[in-house]
């Protein structure tokens, strides 16, 4: 079965974006060695992306060509929309769709975000791995990694890497939920 991997960057205070969705703070940390923090290897191991509509709109605002043209891209939206050359819109039962997607042939699936879809899939036990790249910035407010009131979930830390410039990366696996 394919894995859903939440691969995301956060501020020290666990925000994935400013309140307006901006991620301009992500590249302000000095990176003299031009590290990609494992992005290229991760990207080469996936064939599908999942994201909420607000995240998709933010990606489009970057004023660059769509960054995942070689992947199958799904955007979750509350309002049915016509697919375009970059993405397929999903407006039905997200959990059922994701469960079926995981059973299809392919490689890992990147959960790009945002906070609402992260919470929904985490609460449904559909995220298999969480890779958080922590940027040494405090935003004070913004869009949380997990929006709303996510259910309590226990995680196991699989790996911790310090990149030497204040950026760290943690790899977590959710522990199976108790069936009691």
Secondary structure, DSSP 4 states (H G I P E B T S, - for coil): -PPEEEEEEEETTSEEE-TTS--GGGG-S--TT---TTHHHHHHTEEEEEEEHHHHHHHHTTSSS-TTTTSEEEEE-SS-----SS-EEE-S-HHHHHHHHHHSSSSEEEEEE-HHHHHHHHHTT---EEEEEEES---SSSEESS-S-PPP--EEEEEEEE-SSS-EEEEEEEPPPP--
